[in-house]
Amino acid sequence: QVQLVESGGGLVQPGGSLRLACTTSEYTLDYYAVGWFRQAPGKEREGVSSISSSDGMRFYADSVKGRFTISRDITKNTVYLQMNSLKPEDTAVYYCAADPRGGQDYSGSSMRPRVELDSRTYRFWGQGTQVTVSS
């Protein structure tokens, strides 16, 4: 069982930035695909971004492309989600998730982006961190 811990959430004004962090003290995250998901009240959980362990590819939901960036810091065993130009519709609880394989079985397939951002792909989950974008 991999225990994931998210941090970095908070209240920010529209147009502002936050950086979320996902880490674990139990395993080397570099060996896991890591995804960021979010869930707003009354809505289904949606995939925001993911980073592969096998080839380093990164995937983004259309709603965050150009604004959010996912990255790894191997030295800190942490995956970050840098969120810029935040909008009120980005308000949600953000979760990180990890899986030993992620969507790598779909390498070369047009299905891969959808698989990488599907919550069912990921085995281990954090408890979530609240992000609120409001003036």
N, C-alpha and C positions, 0 to 999 in steps of 0.2 A: 504494500500500500504506500503510495506516494502522497505525502502531505504537502499541499501547495499553500502558500501564503501570499495574498495580494496586499499591496499598499499603494498609497499615493492618491487615493480619491479625495474628494472635497467639493467645496462650493467655489464656482468660478463664474465670472461674468461672460456673456456672449462675446466671442472673439478671442477669449483667453486660451491658456494652455495648461495642461496637466501632463504629468508623466506617471504612468502606472508601472508598478514592478511586481514581478511574480518570481518567487524563489522557493527553494526547499533545502532542508539541511540533510536530506536522506539520500538523495541520488544526484548524479551529474545530469543536469537538465540538457546539456548538449547532446545527450543520447536520446532525447525525447522530442517528438513534434509537440509544439506548444501553440495553443490557440487562445485568443481572447474572445469572449462572448459577452453579450449584455442582455439585460431583461428589464424593460420598463413596466410600470404598473399596468396590469390588464393586457399585456402583450406577451407573445411567445419569445422565448430566448432566441437570439439571432447571433450568427457568427460575425465577428468584426474583422479579425485578422488572424493569420497563423504563420508560423515559420517551421519549415521542415527540418528534421534532423539529418536526413539522408543526403540532400543536395542543397540545403540552405535556401530553397525557394520560399518566397513570401507571397501571401495571398491577402487580398483586401475586399471587403464588401464595397459595392459601388458607392454606397452612401458616405464612405469615409476616405475613398481614394483621393490622394493629393493633400489630405489633412492629417492622417494618422500614419505613423511609421512604427513597425515592429522591429526589434533588434535583440541580439543576445550579447551579454557580457560574460564570457566564459570564466574570467578571473573571479567574478562575483557570483557565478552560478545563478544568474538572473536573466529573465527575459523582460524587456521593457515595451510599453506601448506609449509612444509619444503622441499626444493628442493636441493639435493646434487648430486655430480657427473654430473653436467649439461653438456649437449651436444649442439652443434649448432642447431640440429633439435628440441630442446626444445624452440627455439625462436618463440614467439607468443604474442598476447595479451591474458592475463589471466583474466577470469571473475569468480566471485563467484555468486552463485545462491542459493536461499532458497525456501523451500516449506513446508507447515505444515505436509504433509504426506510423501513426497518423494516416495520411492518404498516399503513402509512397507506392502502394500496390497499383495506383492509378497513374503512375508516371507516364507521360506521353499521351494520356487520354484527356479528352475534352471534359471528362467528368471530374478530373482532379480538383479544380477550384471549388466545386460544390461539395465534394467529399471533405476537403480540408477545412471547410467552414461549417460542417455539419456537427452538431453537438454529439451525435451518436458515434462519431469516430473516436472520441476521447474517453479514456478510462478513468482518469484521476482528475479531481476538481478541487478548487479552492472554495473558500466561504464567501468570497465576493467583497467588493469595495464600492461604496456609493459615490457616484459622480453626479453632481447637480449643476446645471448651467442655467443661471438666472441672474437678472439684474435687480 
